Amino acid sequence: IASLAVLLAQALQPQRRVILARELSKKFEAVTVHSAGDLAALRPEERGEYVVLVDADPGAPVLDAMTTKWLSAILQELPPAKAAAIAARASGLPRDILYPLATQLKIADAQGQDER
């Protein structure tokens, strides 16, 4: 867990919150909250089972319900690459965020069509 803490400290923005939960649902359960910048100096107990939670990146683009709805509608007429490009221009979100969603929506729609 100490080596993971160091890696997280290097990879994450220093202000990101990281929660370390040790021995959940056991007698000596412990939950601690840290900033990513403080993780490298942390000396956690090496024994035991851990759950590590990393808070969302506050600077990450947010995909709202309306953009998803528009993307679904555009996919009825265009392939995923073109639909994602149009949705990116309209929403201001990066195409590389929208394209994977477009392919997932297209696959889900095709599977839904097969079941009908």
Secondary structure as GFF3:
##gff-version 3
##sequence-region A 1 116
A	DSSP	alpha_helix	2	11	.	.	.	ID=ss1
A	DSSP	beta_strand	17	22	.	.	.	ID=ss2
A	DSSP	beta_strand	30	35	.	.	.	ID=ss3
A	DSSP	three_ten_helix	36	41	.	.	.	ID=ss4
A	DSSP	beta_strand	50	54	.	.	.	ID=ss5
A	DSSP	alpha_helix	65	75	.	.	.	ID=ss6
A	DSSP	alpha_helix	80	91	.	.	.	ID=ss7
A	DSSP	alpha_helix	95	115	.	.	.	ID=ss8
###
